[in-house]
Amino acid sequence: MTQSSHNVSLHPVVERVTGRLIERSRSSRQAYLEGVARATQGQPGRERLGCANLAHALAAAPADDRLKIRSERTPNIGIVTAYNDMLSAHAPFVEFPDIIKSAARAHGASAQVAGGVPAMCDGVTQGYAGMELSLFSRDVIAMASVVALSHQMFDAAMFLGVCDKIVPGLVIAAQAFGHLPAVFSPAGPMPSGLPNDEKSRIRQEYAAGRITRAALLDAELAAYHTEGTCTFYGTANSNQMLMEFMGLHLPGASFVNPHTPLRHALTQAATARAVALAKSGINTSHILDERAFINGVVGLLATGGSTNHTLHLVAMAHAGGILLDWQDFADLSDVTPLLAHVYPSGKADVNQFHAAGGLNFLIRELLDAGFLHNDVTTVMGHGLRAYTQEALLHDDVLSWQDAPRDSLDENIVRPASRPFAREGGLRMLKGNLGRAVIKSSAVKPEHQTVRAPARVFSDQESAQAAFKAGELTRDVIVVVRFQGPRANGMPELHKLMPMLGLLQDEGHHVALVTDGRMSGASGKVPAAIHLSPEAEQGGMLARVQDGDIITIDCEKNVLHCEVDDATLAARTPEPMPQRPFDPWRNVFRLFRDNVGTAPHGACVLFNDA
C-alpha cells in the first residue's frame, strides 16, 4: 500500500493496521458489498413502482419537479434533515431544503425532503434523565433515516446533521443505502462568544459556591449565544472533521459559519455534487471503505477529537461490514502526531482553528507525512488530496485554493514536523479492571499519571453530594459505575468536571474512572471512560471498594486496581441499584437489553458482543 501521488509512502503502522482491518473484515465486508450490488441492480427504484404508489410520492411535488421525477431520467435527491429550532446547531437547516431544491433544479434535477430525524442535545440533557437516551438516539436516527429513504424514490441522498449522535446515525443510514451516493452538508459553528476557558473557570467558581446561579447563566448565554454548533472541539465538531477526512463533505465545508454567503454557496455546491454523483455511478460503498475509516481514526487522533468516536466510528464502520477495533485506535495513536490544540486541549475555538489553517492544512500535513490514504474515493472524486484546499467566495463565485503552506498560529495548529505531541490525543488503557479510553491531549503532563484511593459511587448525583459535603477534598479517584450502555444507556457525566477540576486546581491528585461516557469536551482532569466490561454485566468495576488504590497512567496506557487478582475475584460484585419504574424511560428498555459493548460501538443495530 503506497500513496498514488506525491510519491509519499504510507507510515508502516498505518499500512499494517489497514491491512489487518481489511483481512479481519474480509467476510463481513464482502457480504455487505454483495447486498449493495443487489440493490444497485434495481436502480432507479421508482421505475418499478406501481402507478398508485408513484402518484402518492408525486402528489405534493411542484408541477415542474413532478414532470422530472415522472420521466425517471433525471436524478431525484432525497433530503434527510435533523432540523429543529430548539437547538442552535440544527436551526440553520430550516433554509437548506429550499436551497437544495433550487440548486437541484438549476442542474436539471429535483429534490424532496424524504424525512426528518430527531436531534437531541447533550448540552441540554447533561446530568438529567434525558442523557440516558442520548447514545441510543444514534441508532434511532439511523433507523428513522432508513425509513425516510425506503420509498425507492431517490437517486442520491443529502444528509443535514451536525451534532453528537446525529452524524453517526446518518452515516450508518447512508451505508444501509450504500448503493446511493450520499453528500453531507453541514450548518457550521456559531461565531465565537465567551472564550471556552473563561466559561470553564466560571463553572468552577459556581461549583465552589463563589458566584450565583444568575452569574453562571449569564456566562453560559454569552458562550452559547446564536445559531450554529458550540465552538469547542467536542463531538459535534469532531463529526465535521470526520466528514472531511472521510470524504463526505466538500473540502473546507466544516467550519464556515451559518447564514453567510460562503455557507450558502457550499450548500448549493454540495447539491451539485449529489446530482453529479447520481449520474456518475459512484456511491457510498465506494467512498466508505477500510481506508476511509483509517483516515477518520487518524484525523481523530491528530486533532485530539472526541472520545465518543471510539464508539461511533466502530458502529459506523460495522454498518459497512468493516470490523474496526479499539486496538486499531491504540496502534495508530502510538504513532500519529497531535497537530491541533483546540479547546479543551488548548484555548482556541474552532473558528480560530479554521482561521489558522484548519482541517485542510492538517490533511495536507498528514498526507505528506504518510499518515493518510490518498488513494480513496470521495464526493469530489478520486483522491483525498482535493481536501488540502480551502473554499472561498470571490464575486459570488465559489472556488478552492491551496490551504496555507504554513500554520498561521502554531499555538493552535502545527506541521507534522513540529507536533504538539508525537502520539495521538486519545489513548486506550488496559488493566485488571478492563479496557478504557482517555482523552490525553487535554490533560497536562503533570496529571497524566494519577495514583490515589478510590471513592465509589453508583451515580453522579451521589458524587456531587459527597463533594459538597467536603468528602472529596483530598487525593482521590472518583469511581462512578453502573453507567454503561446496558445499565442506563451510557450517559455522559460531564457535570462532574467542574468539581473535579476545582479539586485538581487546589493541588489534589484526582481522576475519574467510569463505565459511562464523558462529553466530547472532556477536559483537564484525567478520565478513564467507556470501561468495559461494564459493572452491570459483572465487570471488575462492580468489585472495586472504597479505599482501593487505583493507578491511571497515560504514558504506559495502564488502568490498574492495586488489589491482587484472587482477592478481587473473590469479592461479591456490587448489585446495580434498583430504579423506580419510569414510563418514558421504559420505552428504551428494548435497547438497554440488546445493546452491544462499548468496544463494539455500544450499538443496538450490530450487537456482536
N, C-alpha and C positions, 0 to 999 in steps of 0.2 A: 504494500500500500504506500504509494507516494503521491504527493501533490502533483496535479496535472499542469500547473502553470507556475511561473516564477522559480521553477527548479528548487522548490523547498521540500525536503523530506520530512515526513511525519516524525514527531518525537517517538522513540521506541516504545515508551509506555502507552502512549495514545494508540499506536499501532497494535500493541499486544492486547490492550483492553478491548479495542474494536473487534479484533479477530476473535477473541474469546466470546464477546457478545454475539457475534454472527453465528458462531458454532453452537453456542448454548441455545440460540433461538431458532435454529435451522428448521425444526419440525413445526413449531407453532407459527413461525413466520410464513412458511410455505402454505400451511392451511389457511392463514389469513389471505394471502395473495391469491390462492385459488378461489376463495369466496369473492374477492374483488373482481377477478376475471369473469366469474359467472354474472355478477351484477353489471359489469361493463358491457357484456354481450346484449343486455336488454335495454341499452340506452339509445335514444332518449325515451324514457319510460312512458311519457304521456301519449305516444303514438299508439299504444295498445290499450289505452283507457277506453271504456265504453263511452258512447256519446253523452249519456246522462251523467256519468262520472266527470267527464271533462267540462260539461256545462256548469256543474256545481263550482268547479275551480275558476271558471271564467266569469261567473255571474257578476262579480263586483269589480271586474277589471275595466279600466277605461277603454273606449272603443278601439283606439289605435293599438294598445297593448293586446287587446283581445284578438285582433287580427294576426298579430305577430305570433302569439302563443298558439293560436289555432293552426297557423301554417306549418308549425313543427320544424321550421327551417332556421329559426334564429334562436340564440340562447335565451333562456329564461333563468334569471338569478334568484335563488331563494335566500331571503334575508332572515337570519335568526338573531334576535336582539334581546339584550339584557336591560333595556331601558326601564328605568323608573325615575320619578322626580324627587324621591326622598334622599337618594344617595348622590353625593356630589360627583362621583366618578362616572356614573351612568346617566345623569341628567342630560349631558350634551347629546346623547344619542337620539333625543326627540327629533332632531332635524335630519338625522342621517338617512332614513328611508327615502325622504323626498330628494335628497342629494343623489342617492344611488339610483333611484328610478329615472331621474332626469339624465344622469350620466349614461345609464344603460341605453336610454332612447337615443342619445346622441351617437351611440355606437351601433345603432340598428338592432338593439336587443330590448329586453324587458326585465322587470324585477318585481317581485312580490314579497311582502312580509310573510314568511312561512309560519312564524310563530315567535312567541316570547318565552323567556325563561326567567325564573326567579333570580334575584341578585341580592343576597343579604350581605350585611356589612359587619365584619368582626369588630370594627371600632365601635359600633352601636351596641353590640351584644356582649362585649368583653365583660366577664365577671358575672354574667346573668344566664338564665336558663337557656336563652336562645343560642348561646355558644355551643350547646350540646347538639344542635342541628347543623352547625356550620360546615363541618367536614363532610357530612352526609349530603349537604346541598350540592356538592360537586357531582355526585352520582345522579341526583335528581335532575340537575341541569343537563347532564349527558342524555338521560332518558327523555327529558322534555324536548331536547333538540332532535333526537331521533324521531319522536312523534311528529315534530314540525316538518321534517324532511321526508317523511314516509309517504307523501302523496304522489310520488312519481311524476312530479311536475317540473323538476328543475335540472338544469344542465351544469350548474355550478352553485356554490354557496358562499355567502359573505356572512361572517360572524362578527357581531358587535358586542364586545365584552372587555372588561378591564381587570376587575378585582380578583380577590384571592382564590375562590373556588370556581369562579365563573369561567375564566380562560381554560383551566384544566378540563372542566366539564365539556366545554365547547370543542376542545381538541379531541377528547375521547369520541364525541359525536362525529366530528369530521372524519375520524378514522373508520367509524362504523359505516360511513358513506365514502369510503376510500376510493370508489370509482368516480367520484365527482371531484373537481378541483375546489379548493377552499382558500379564500383570502380573508385574513383577519384585519379589521380596520379599527384602530384604537381611537379613543377620545382625547388622550393626553392628560398631563398633570396640571393642577391648578397653579397659577402664578405663586411665587414664594410669599409666604406670610411671616409670622413669628418664627424665628430660627428654631430648628428642632432641638438643639441642645438647650436653648433657653426654656422651651416647653418642658423638657425633661427635668430641668432644675426646679421649675415651679411645681411640678408634680411632687418632687421630693420634699419641697417646702410644705406642701399641703399634707403629705404623709406624716411629716414631723409635727403637724399642728401649728405651724408658724404663720399660715395665711388662711383666709376664709375661703369657703366654697365659692363665693361670688368672684373672688380674685382668680381662683382656679378656672372657673368657667370663662371669664374674660380672656384668659390666656389661651384656652383651648379654641375659643371662637376666633382669636387672632391667628391661630395656626391653621385651622380648617375654616376658610373664610369665603370660598366661592366654588364654582363648578370645576371639576377635574379631580384626578386622583390626589391622595395625600402625597406630599413631596418627599417624604423619607423613602429610603430604599428597602421597603418591605415586600410582601408577597405580590401586591398589585404591580409595582414597578419591576419586580423580578419577572413577572409574567411577560411584560412588554419586552424586556431584554431577551427572554427565551424566544419570543415570536420572531425577533430579528435574527438571532443566532441560528434558529432552525428554519428560516426562510419562508415564514408565513405572513410577515409584514412586508410592506415596501421598505426599502432602505431609508433610514433616518426618520421613520414614522413614529417611533415610540414616544418621544418626549417633546412633541410640539403641542403647545397649549391649545385648549378648546377655543372655538369661536374666533379663530384667526384665519386670515386668508390662506396661509400655508396649510393649516389643518383642513380647510375646505377643499383645497386643491389636491391634497393627498387622498382624501376620501373619493374624489372624482377619479383620480388615477388608479386607486385600488379597484374601483368598479371596472375601469377599462381593462385592467389585468384579468379580472374574473371573466369578462367577456372573451378576451383573447385566449385564456386558458381553456375555456369551454370549447373553443374551436381547435385547439392545438393537440388534444389528446393527453396532455399532462394532467395527472390527477393527484390527489392527496397521498395515495400509496407510493407514488414515485418520489414525493418530497420527504415524507416522514419515514425514512429508513434508519438502519442502525447508526449510520454515520451522522445523521441529523441529531439523533438523541445524544451521541457522544459530544457533538458540538454544543448542545444545550447544557450538558453537565459541565463541560469546560467553561462555558460562559458563566454559569452559576458560581463556580469556584473562583474564577478570575476576578469576579466583581464582588465577592462576599455577599451573595444573594440570600434569599430567604430559606431558612431551614425547612419550611413547609414543602419545598420542592424535592426534598428527599422522599416525600410521599407522592407528590403529584407526578413528577417525572416517571416514577416507576409505574403508576397507574396509566398514565398517558401512553407509555411505551407498550404496556401489556395490551392495550386496545388494538395495537397493530401487530400483535404476536411477537413482540420484542421483549425479552426477559431481562430487563435491567435490574441490577442488584446493588445493594449498598457497598459491596466490595469493589464494584466498579467506581463508585464515587471515591472510596478511600484510596484506591490506587492512583486515580487521576489527581486527587488532592495532594498526594505526595510530591507531585512534580509541577503542577500548574501554578504559575506565578500570580500573586494577588496584585492587580493593576489599578484598582479603584478604592478610594476612601470616600464613601458616601454614607451619610448618617443612616444607621447608628455606628458604622465603622469609622466614620470621620464626621466633620462638621458640615460638609457641603450637602445641599439637597440635590434632587435630580435635575432641576433647572440649571444649577451651577455645573453639575456633571456634564450635561448636554452641551453647555456653552464652552466647557474646557476641552472638548473633543469628543466626548461621549462614546456611544457604542461603536460608531463607525471607525473611530480611531483605534479602539480596543480590538475590533475584529481584524483590522489590518495587522496590528502588532502580533496578535496570536497566530494569524495565518503565516506571517513571515517568520515566526519562531517555531513553526511546525506543530502547534497545539490544536489546530482546527483542520477539519477536512474541507478542502476547497472543492473537491470533486463530488458535489452534491447537486441536486435539482432544487430550485426554489420557485416561488411565484414569479420571479423575474426571469427564469430560465435556468441555464446551466451555470453553476459556479457560485460559491459564496463570495468571491472577490467583488461582486456587484455591491455587497454590503459594506465595502470600505469607502463608499461615497455617501455624502450627506445631501439631504434635499434642501432646495432653496427656491424662492419665487422671485422672478425679475420681470417687471412689466406684465404681471399676471400670468406669466408662463412658468410652469413647474419644470425644473431641471435638477440634475445631480452633478456635484463636483467632488473631487477627492477630499476626504477628511483631512484636517491639518496634519502636516508631516510631523509636527512636534506638539506635545501637550501644551495647552495654553495656561495650565496651572498644575504643576507637579505635586501640589498638596492634595489634588483631587484625583488625577489620572496620570499614570506613568507609562513609559515604554517598557517592553518586556526586558530590556537590558538593565533597567533600574527599578525593579518592582518594590512594592511596599513589603512584601514577604516572598520568599522563594516557594512557599507552599500555599495551597488554596485556602479560602476563607471559611470553609466548613471542614470539620473533622469527624470521623467515625470513631467512637470509643468502644472498647471491649473490656470485659472483665467478668467476675463471678456473678454479677447482677444481670448480665446480658449485654445487648448491643444498644448504643445510644448515639445521638447526634449532638454536636455542639457548634455554635457559630463563633469560631475562634477569632475571626477578624475584628470583632467588636470588643474583644477583651484585651486589656493592656498586658504587656509581657509579665509584669509582676503578679498578675492574677491568673495566669494560665495554669498554675498548679495550686490546688487547694486541698488541704488535709484537715479535717475537722470532725467533731462528733455530730451525729445525725439527730435531728428532731423531726419526728414522723407525724404526718397529718394525712387525713383521708379526703380533705377538700381544702380549697384555698381560703375559704372563709375562716376556718379554724386557724390557719397560719396567720391570717391578718389579725385575728383576735389575740393570738399569742404575742405578736409584735406590739400591739397596742398596750398589752399588759406588761411589756418590758422583758418578756421571757426569752427573747432572741438577741438581746444586746450582748453579744459575745461571738467568738468564732463558732460558726455553725453551718452545717449543710442541711438545708431545708428539704425534706423528702415529702412530696405530695403524690400519693398513689391513688389507685382506682380512678385514674383519669384517662385510661386507654380507650381505644375505639369500641371494644365490647362493653366496657364498664359504663360509659356515658357519652360516647361519640367523640372522645378525644378533644375536649375544648382547649382553647388557648388559655394560659394562666398569666397573661401579661399584667394583670392587676397586682401581682406580687413584686414586679420590678421596682416601683418607687421605694418600697420599704427595704428591699434587699440592697438597692443602690445606696440608700441612706446609711445602712449598716456598713457597707463597704467604704463609703466616704469617711466614716468615723474611725476607720482603721482596722475593722474586723475582717477576718478571712471568712468569706461567705460564698455559698454556691447553692444551686437548685438541682435536684435530681427528681425526675418525674417520668411517668409513662404517658403523660399528656403532652400538649404542644405549647409552644410559645408563639408570640406574634412574629411575623416576618421582620419586625423591628427589634428582635431580640438584642438586648443592649449590653452594657459593660460588665454585667455580673455573669460569671460562667454558669451556664445552664445546660446540664446533660438531659436531653429531652427525647421523646419517642422511645423510651426504654422498652425493649422487647426481650422476652415475653412480658406482657403486662401483668400487673398484680392480680387482676380479676381472673386471669387464666392460670394462676398458680405460679407466676414468675417469682423469682427470688426477692423482688421488691416487697412482696407480701410478707417476707420473713425478717425484714430489717426492723430493728428495735431502736428506741431512743438510746443515744449514747454510743452506738456502734460507730467506729471510726471509718470514714469513707474518704477515698482519695480520687480526685479528678485531676488528670494530668494530660493537658492538651498536646504537649510535646511528644509524649510517648503513646498517646491515644489510648489511655487507660482509664477505666472506671472500676474501682475495686473497693469492696467492703472488707475491712480487716477482721473478719471472723472466719475461722477455719471451716473448710467445706463440710466436715462432719457435723459440726455444731449448727451451721446454717441449715443443712439438710434435715437435721433432727427437729428443728423448730416447727411448730404448727403454724401454717400460713394464717395470717390475719384474714378473717372473712370480710367481704365487701359489705359496708353498712347498708341496711335496707332503706329504701326510699319510699315515701308515700305515693300512692297512685296519682298520676298526673295525666289527665286525658289527652292533652295536645302533645305532650312528650311521648305518650304511649303509641302515637301514630308511627313513630320511628323505631318501635321495638323490633320489627322485622329486620331493619338494618343492623341494629346492635347484635342481634342473634346470628347474623350471617356475614358480618364484616370480616375481612382478612386482617392479617397482622400488619404492623407498621412497616417492616421491611418489604412487604409485598404491596405497599401502597395504601393500606387501610381502606380497601375498596370493597364494595358490595358486589360490583359487577364482575370482578375477576378474583374470586376468593380461592386461591390455590394453597393457602396455608392458614 
